[in-house]
Amino acid sequence: MRERAAQPGVVVIGRNEGPRLRRCLESLADIAGFVVYVDSGSTDGSVELARGLGAEVVELDRSEPFTAARARNAGFERLMRIAPQTELVQFVDGDCELVAGWIEQAAAALCQWRDVAIVCGRRRERYRDHSPYNRLCDIEWDTPIGETSACGGDFLARAQALQRVGGFNPELIAGEEPELCLRLRRTGWRIVRIDAEMTLHDAQMDRLGQWWRRAVRSGHAYAEGFWRHGMSGDHYELRPLASILLWAAVVPAVAVGFAWPTGGWSVALLLLYPVQWVRICRRRGPLYATFTLLAKWPQLLGAIRFVVGRLFGRRSTIIEYKAAADQTQVGVSSS
């Protein structure tokens, strides 16, 4: 894995990913330069597995809170130390497998567009039909091609661009990739999604409780993103946060709270939910429409969790959603 340093370097992050990590690292063989694996306290032999497959391993200090952003920064710093000539860096989560041919297509795009800092492609769910929650993830990954405002955890980036903006914000427990993209765009860089297969992802979500916690995490990310950058001219994360407040708080509060003075007419506001469901359904189907509306309530809880934490001066900790048996930290695998 450490040959051909002129090729893009790779940073892989994970915690107790087991067979998923093996698939991830084996997919990098012969297509990447230096590979750095950053481990966040695994107890399943991930460190030994990564070393056995030839990766440079970084074990994060357990005395500091684990976050995906912290892990990616540590991996990027190690990569630039052992291979300072590296110009392009592929970031990939340990529960993902890189698709053959992706690196070449993404690198060619970056060579063509000198003002592009990040290129991403199509992430697909490996076991899409295993559960409705996996299908939801696969629908989420299906985003428009072309210039975009943000990317997910898998992408090819210019090392120079990341260094200029200081990498990821290690304090964020979620939403660190869009926040990085925001800072890149503010300095003149572009983010582009190309029409190419990039990674296979293993969400391993088969219970409602897992989906709920994942939605709580996204609400926390929206609230923190708005708190950090939302008052700027681009109103970062204002739209999703406003949508959460509207559907999970304002509409039900007005419908119920004004029922007595309006003789019950305010309850008619609840008809907005089926109208919105139909609107979303026409674009992305009934499953996505249903869970998009239901997600507003756990997302509201996540936003409240962030606000309460700020008021009491408490630092946020990662929110887990994967099976407890795997001890997988969502904030670390960043799925």
C-alpha positions as CSV (number, residue, x, y, z in Angstrom):
1,M,0.0,0.0,0.0
2,R,2.9,2.4,0.5
3,E,4.3,2.2,-3.0
4,R,3.9,4.8,-5.7
5,A,3.8,7.9,-3.3
6,A,3.0,10.0,-6.3
7,Q,-0.5,8.6,-6.3
8,P,-3.2,10.1,-4.0
9,G,-2.7,9.3,-0.3
10,V,-5.6,7.9,1.6
11,V,-6.9,8.6,5.1
12,V,-9.3,6.0,6.6
13,I,-11.0,6.5,10.0
14,G,-12.9,3.9,12.1
15,R,-13.7,2.2,15.3
16,N,-14.5,-1.4,15.7
17,E,-15.5,-1.8,12.0
18,G,-14.4,-5.4,11.9
19,P,-15.0,-7.0,8.4
20,R,-16.0,-3.6,7.0
21,L,-12.5,-2.3,7.7
22,R,-10.9,-5.2,5.9
23,R,-13.1,-4.6,2.9
24,C,-12.2,-0.9,3.0
25,L,-8.5,-1.4,3.2
26,E,-8.4,-4.2,0.6
27,S,-10.3,-2.0,-1.8
28,L,-7.3,0.5,-1.6
29,A,-4.7,-2.0,-2.7
30,D,-2.8,-1.1,-5.9
31,I,-4.8,2.1,-6.4
32,A,-3.4,4.5,-3.7
33,G,-0.1,5.8,-2.4
34,F,0.4,6.0,1.3
35,V,-2.6,4.7,3.4
36,V,-3.1,6.1,6.9
37,Y,-5.7,4.4,9.2
38,V,-6.8,6.4,12.2
39,D,-8.3,4.3,15.0
40,S,-10.5,5.7,17.8
41,G,-10.2,3.2,20.6
42,S,-11.1,0.0,18.8
43,T,-11.2,-3.3,20.8
44,D,-11.8,-5.7,17.9
45,G,-8.3,-6.0,16.5
46,S,-8.8,-3.2,13.9
47,V,-5.3,-1.8,14.7
48,E,-3.6,-5.1,14.1
49,L,-5.7,-5.7,11.0
50,A,-4.7,-2.4,9.5
51,R,-1.1,-2.9,10.2
52,G,-1.2,-6.3,8.7
53,L,-2.6,-4.9,5.5
54,G,0.2,-2.4,5.3
55,A,-1.5,0.8,6.5
56,E,0.2,3.4,8.6
57,V,-1.7,3.4,11.8
58,V,-2.5,6.3,14.1
59,E,-4.1,5.5,17.5
60,L,-5.9,8.5,19.0
61,D,-5.3,9.4,22.6
62,R,-8.3,8.2,24.6
63,S,-8.1,11.1,27.0
64,E,-9.6,13.4,24.4
65,P,-13.2,13.0,23.0
66,F,-13.3,11.0,19.8
67,T,-14.8,12.8,16.7
68,A,-14.6,12.0,13.0
69,A,-13.1,15.5,12.4
70,R,-10.4,14.9,15.0
71,A,-9.6,11.5,13.4
72,R,-9.4,12.9,9.9
73,N,-7.2,15.7,11.0
74,A,-4.8,13.3,12.7
75,G,-4.7,11.1,9.6
76,F,-4.1,14.0,7.3
77,E,-1.3,15.4,9.5
78,R,0.4,12.0,9.6
79,L,0.1,11.5,5.8
80,M,1.7,14.9,5.1
81,R,4.5,14.1,7.6
82,I,5.4,10.8,6.0
83,A,4.6,11.8,2.4
84,P,4.9,15.6,2.2
85,Q,4.8,15.5,-1.6
86,T,1.2,14.2,-1.6
87,E,-1.0,16.6,-3.5
88,L,-4.3,14.7,-3.4
89,V,-5.9,13.0,-0.5
90,Q,-8.8,10.5,-0.5
91,F,-10.8,10.4,2.7
92,V,-12.9,7.3,3.3
93,D,-14.8,6.0,6.3
94,G,-13.9,2.5,7.6
95,D,-17.4,1.2,6.9
96,C,-17.0,2.1,3.2
97,E,-15.4,0.3,0.2
98,L,-13.8,2.4,-2.5
99,V,-15.1,1.5,-6.0
100,A,-12.5,0.5,-8.6
101,G,-11.8,3.4,-11.0
102,W,-13.0,6.1,-8.7
103,I,-9.5,7.5,-7.8
104,E,-8.6,7.9,-11.5
105,Q,-11.8,9.7,-12.4
106,A,-11.7,12.0,-9.4
107,A,-8.1,12.9,-9.9
108,A,-8.7,13.6,-13.6
109,A,-11.5,16.0,-12.5
110,L,-9.2,17.9,-10.1
111,C,-6.6,18.2,-12.8
112,Q,-9.2,19.7,-15.1
113,W,-10.7,22.1,-12.6
114,R,-7.9,23.9,-10.8
115,D,-10.3,25.9,-8.6
116,V,-12.0,22.8,-7.3
117,A,-10.9,21.7,-3.8
118,I,-13.0,18.6,-3.4
119,V,-14.5,16.0,-5.8
120,C,-17.0,13.5,-4.6
121,G,-19.1,10.9,-6.4
122,R,-21.9,8.5,-5.8
123,R,-22.0,6.6,-2.5
124,R,-24.3,3.6,-2.5
125,E,-25.6,1.5,0.3
126,R,-24.1,-2.1,0.1
127,Y,-27.1,-3.8,1.7
128,R,-29.8,-1.4,0.5
129,D,-32.7,-3.9,0.8
130,H,-31.7,-5.2,4.2
131,S,-33.9,-2.7,6.0
132,P,-36.0,0.4,5.2
133,Y,-33.4,2.5,7.1
134,N,-30.7,1.3,4.8
135,R,-32.9,2.2,1.8
136,L,-33.3,5.7,3.3
137,C,-29.5,6.1,3.5
138,D,-29.2,5.0,-0.1
139,I,-31.8,7.6,-1.2
140,E,-29.9,10.3,0.8
141,W,-26.7,9.4,-1.0
142,D,-28.4,10.0,-4.4
143,T,-27.7,13.7,-4.7
144,P,-27.5,15.9,-7.9
145,I,-24.4,16.0,-10.1
146,G,-22.4,19.2,-10.6
147,E,-21.2,22.0,-8.3
148,T,-22.5,21.6,-4.8
149,S,-22.2,23.2,-1.4
150,A,-21.0,20.2,0.6
151,C,-19.9,16.6,0.5
152,G,-20.1,13.6,2.8
153,G,-17.3,11.6,4.5
154,D,-15.8,10.1,1.3
155,F,-14.1,12.5,-1.1
156,L,-10.9,13.3,-3.0
157,A,-9.3,16.7,-1.9
158,R,-6.4,18.9,-2.7
159,A,-4.0,18.8,0.2
160,Q,-3.1,22.4,-0.4
161,A,-6.7,23.5,0.0
162,L,-7.2,21.7,3.3
163,Q,-4.0,23.1,4.7
164,R,-5.1,26.6,3.8
165,V,-8.3,26.4,5.8
166,G,-6.9,24.4,8.7
167,G,-8.6,21.1,8.0
168,F,-11.7,19.9,9.9
169,N,-13.1,21.5,13.0
170,P,-12.3,18.8,15.6
171,E,-15.0,20.0,18.1
172,L,-17.9,19.1,15.8
173,I,-19.5,15.8,16.6
174,A,-21.3,15.8,13.2
175,G,-21.7,17.9,10.1
176,E,-17.9,18.4,9.9
177,E,-17.7,17.9,6.2
178,P,-20.3,20.5,5.2
179,E,-18.6,22.9,7.6
180,L,-15.3,22.3,6.0
181,C,-16.8,22.8,2.5
182,L,-18.3,26.1,3.7
183,R,-14.9,27.4,4.8
184,L,-13.4,26.3,1.5
185,R,-16.1,28.0,-0.6
186,R,-15.6,31.2,1.4
187,T,-12.0,31.3,0.3
188,G,-12.8,30.8,-3.3
189,W,-12.7,27.0,-3.8
190,R,-15.4,25.0,-5.4
191,I,-16.9,21.6,-4.5
192,V,-18.0,19.3,-7.3
193,R,-19.9,16.0,-7.4
194,I,-19.2,14.0,-10.6
195,D,-21.2,11.3,-12.2
196,A,-19.1,8.4,-11.0
197,E,-19.4,5.5,-8.6
198,M,-17.3,6.3,-5.5
199,T,-18.0,4.0,-2.5
200,L,-20.1,1.3,-1.1
201,H,-21.3,2.1,2.4
202,D,-22.5,-0.3,5.2
203,A,-25.0,1.6,7.4
204,Q,-26.0,-1.6,9.4
205,M,-29.2,0.0,10.4
206,D,-32.1,-2.4,11.1
207,R,-33.9,-0.8,14.1
208,L,-36.1,2.3,14.5
209,G,-34.1,3.4,17.5
210,Q,-30.9,3.6,15.4
211,W,-32.7,5.7,12.8
212,W,-34.0,8.0,15.6
213,R,-30.5,8.5,17.1
214,R,-29.1,9.3,13.7
215,A,-31.8,11.9,13.2
216,V,-31.0,13.4,16.6
217,R,-27.4,13.7,15.5
218,S,-28.4,15.6,12.3
219,G,-30.5,18.0,14.3
220,H,-27.6,18.7,16.6
221,A,-25.4,19.3,13.6
222,Y,-27.8,21.8,12.0
223,A,-28.1,23.7,15.2
224,E,-24.4,23.9,15.8
225,G,-23.7,24.8,12.2
226,F,-26.1,27.7,12.4
227,W,-24.7,28.8,15.7
228,R,-21.2,28.9,14.3
229,H,-21.9,30.4,10.8
230,G,-25.6,31.0,10.4
231,M,-25.5,34.7,11.0
232,S,-23.2,35.3,8.0
233,G,-24.4,36.3,4.6
234,D,-25.0,32.7,3.3
235,H,-27.2,31.8,6.3
236,Y,-25.5,28.5,6.9
237,E,-27.9,25.7,8.0
238,L,-30.8,28.2,8.5
239,R,-33.1,26.5,6.0
240,P,-33.0,23.0,7.6
241,L,-33.1,24.4,11.1
242,A,-36.1,26.5,10.2
243,S,-37.9,23.5,8.7
244,I,-37.3,21.5,11.9
245,L,-38.8,24.3,14.0
246,L,-41.7,24.8,11.7
247,W,-42.9,21.2,11.4
248,A,-41.9,19.9,14.8
249,A,-42.8,22.9,17.0
250,V,-44.7,25.8,15.3
251,V,-47.4,23.9,13.4
252,P,-48.4,21.5,16.2
253,A,-48.2,24.3,18.8
254,V,-50.4,26.7,16.9
255,A,-52.8,23.9,15.8
256,V,-53.4,22.7,19.4
257,G,-52.7,25.9,21.3
258,F,-55.2,28.0,19.4
259,A,-57.9,25.3,19.1
260,W,-60.0,26.8,21.9
261,P,-60.0,30.4,20.8
262,T,-60.6,29.5,17.2
263,G,-63.3,27.0,17.9
264,G,-61.2,24.1,16.7
265,W,-60.4,25.7,13.3
266,S,-56.7,25.9,14.0
267,V,-56.5,22.1,14.1
268,A,-56.9,22.3,10.3
269,L,-53.3,23.3,10.2
270,L,-52.4,19.7,10.7
271,L,-53.6,19.1,7.2
272,L,-50.3,20.7,6.1
273,Y,-48.5,17.4,7.0
274,P,-50.2,15.3,4.3
275,V,-49.8,18.1,1.8
276,Q,-46.1,18.2,2.6
277,W,-45.9,14.4,2.4
278,V,-47.4,14.4,-1.1
279,R,-44.9,17.1,-2.2
280,I,-41.9,15.1,-1.0
281,C,-43.4,11.8,-2.2
282,R,-43.6,13.1,-5.8
283,R,-39.9,13.8,-5.8
284,R,-38.4,10.9,-3.8
285,G,-41.1,8.4,-3.0
286,P,-43.3,7.5,0.0
287,L,-40.6,5.9,2.2
288,Y,-38.4,9.0,2.1
289,A,-41.4,11.4,2.5
290,T,-42.7,9.5,5.6
291,F,-39.3,9.5,7.4
292,T,-38.4,13.0,6.3
293,L,-41.5,14.3,8.2
294,L,-41.0,12.0,11.2
295,A,-37.4,13.0,11.5
296,K,-38.3,16.6,12.4
297,W,-39.1,15.6,16.0
298,P,-35.8,13.7,16.8
299,Q,-34.0,16.5,14.9
300,L,-35.6,19.0,17.2
301,L,-34.4,17.1,20.2
302,G,-30.9,17.2,18.8
303,A,-31.1,20.9,18.3
304,I,-32.4,21.4,21.8
305,R,-29.5,19.2,23.1
306,F,-27.0,21.5,21.4
307,V,-28.6,24.6,22.8
308,V,-28.8,23.2,26.4
309,G,-25.2,22.1,26.1
310,R,-24.1,25.6,25.1
311,L,-26.2,27.3,27.9
312,F,-24.5,25.1,30.5
313,G,-21.1,25.1,29.0
314,R,-21.0,21.4,28.3
315,R,-19.0,20.0,25.3
316,S,-21.1,17.8,23.0
317,T,-20.2,14.1,22.8
318,I,-20.7,11.8,19.9
319,I,-24.2,10.3,19.3
320,E,-24.2,6.6,18.5
321,Y,-26.6,4.8,16.3
322,K,-25.0,1.5,15.2
323,A,-25.5,-1.8,16.9
324,A,-24.1,-1.8,20.5
325,A,-22.6,-5.2,19.8
326,D,-20.2,-3.5,17.4
327,Q,-19.3,-0.7,19.7
328,T,-19.2,1.5,16.7
329,Q,-19.1,5.2,17.3
330,V,-21.2,7.1,14.8
331,G,-19.2,10.3,15.3
332,V,-16.1,8.4,14.3
333,S,-17.3,6.4,11.3
334,S,-19.2,9.5,10.2
335,S,-21.8,7.6,8.2
